[in-house]
Amino acid sequence: MSAALKTVELPQESDTLEFGRRLGAALRAGDLLLLDGPLGAGKTVLTRGVAAGMGVTGRITSPTFVIARVHHPDGDGPALVHVDAYRLGGIDEIDDLDLDTDLTDAAVVVEWGEGLADQLSDTHLMVRLRRREDDVRELTLEPHGEGWTERLGELTG
């Protein structure tokens, strides 16, 4: 079961990028982030920030048609595996991607991963994004497993 939820308001796209940078700087190999939210909620923008925080340069786009992309940092640190599970039909297709192998030496971010990729690890962070009518994004962080609650306390202050 999940620990206490934490909600963050992100009024501007730059706020989403900055929060992603802070989150990315806190990631390490073996971390699994699951992003959930409707189209336009900010999942890919958040992932761009995560990549920047991990030291990854280059273009970060939604991997909708290629399903998964691996991005390597310029320096030391884990790679970022960015997955779009929207088109995947079930756990068998997630298994075919060998994401559990990637979890040993990369941080894995899965858009649309709830109900599929959460089975890869008992320890993960569910990030729910929604776009309110006033165009402000709300991000709800739902830690699962050991360690995330403490790390989120540091991240969200």
Residue pairs with C-beta under 8 A, 6 or more apart in sequence:
1 144
2 126
2 142
2 143
2 144
3 142
3 143
3 144
3 148
3 149
4 143
4 149
5 140
5 141
5 142
6 140
6 141
6 152
6 156
7 138
7 139
7 140
7 141
8 19
8 138
8 139
8 140
8 141
8 156
9 15
9 136
9 137
9 138
9 139
10 16
10 19
10 42
10 136
10 137
10 138
10 139
11 136
11 137
13 42
13 45
15 137
16 42
16 45
16 46
16 49
16 137
16 139
17 45
17 46
17 48
17 49
17 52
18 49
19 46
19 49
19 139
20 45
20 46
20 47
20 48
20 49
20 50
20 51
20 52
20 53
21 49
21 50
21 52
21 53
22 49
22 53
22 155
23 33
23 46
23 49
23 50
23 53
23 155
24 49
24 50
24 51
24 52
24 53
24 54
24 80
24 107
25 53
25 54
26 53
26 151
26 154
26 155
27 33
27 50
27 53
27 54
27 78
27 107
28 78
28 107
29 78
29 103
29 104
29 105
29 106
29 107
30 103
30 104
30 107
30 121
31 107
31 108
31 124
31 125
32 103
32 107
32 108
32 110
32 117
32 120
32 121
32 123
32 124
32 125
33 50
33 107
33 108
33 109
33 110
33 124
33 125
33 127
34 110
34 113
34 114
34 117
34 118
34 124
34 125
34 126
34 127
35 43
35 46
35 47
35 109
35 110
35 111
35 112
35 113
35 127
35 129
36 43
36 112
36 113
36 114
36 126
36 127
36 128
36 129
37 43
37 128
37 129
37 130
37 131
38 130
38 131
40 131
41 129
41 130
41 131
41 137
42 129
42 131
42 137
42 139
43 62
43 111
43 129
44 60
44 61
44 62
44 111
46 127
46 129
46 139
47 60
47 82
47 109
47 111
48 60
50 80
50 107
50 109
51 60
51 71
51 80
51 82
54 73
54 77
54 78
54 80
54 107
55 73
55 74
55 75
55 77
56 71
56 72
56 73
56 74
56 79
56 80
57 74
58 71
60 71
60 82
62 84
62 111
63 69
63 82
63 83
63 84
64 84
64 86
64 87
67 83
67 84
67 85
67 87
67 88
67 97
68 81
68 82
68 83
68 84
68 97
68 99
69 81
69 82
70 79
70 80
70 81
70 82
70 102
70 106
71 79
71 80
71 81
71 82
72 79
72 80
73 79
73 80
78 105
78 106
78 107
79 102
79 105
79 106
79 107
80 106
80 107
80 108
80 109
81 99
81 102
81 106
81 107
81 108
81 109
82 109
82 111
83 97
83 99
83 108
83 109
83 110
83 111
83 113
83 117
84 110
84 111
84 112
85 94
85 110
85 111
85 112
85 113
85 116
85 117
86 111
86 112
88 94
88 116
90 116
91 116
91 119
94 116
94 117
94 119
94 120
99 108
99 110
99 117
99 120
100 120
100 121
102 108
103 120
103 121
108 117
108 120
110 116
110 117
114 126
117 124
118 124
118 126
118 144
121 145
122 144
122 145
123 144
123 145
123 146
123 147
123 148
124 144
124 145
124 148
125 141
125 142
125 143
125 144
125 148
125 152
126 141
126 142
126 143
126 144
127 139
127 140
127 141
127 142
128 139
128 140
128 142
129 137
129 138
129 139
129 140
130 137
130 138
130 140
131 137
132 138
141 152
141 156
143 149
143 151
143 152
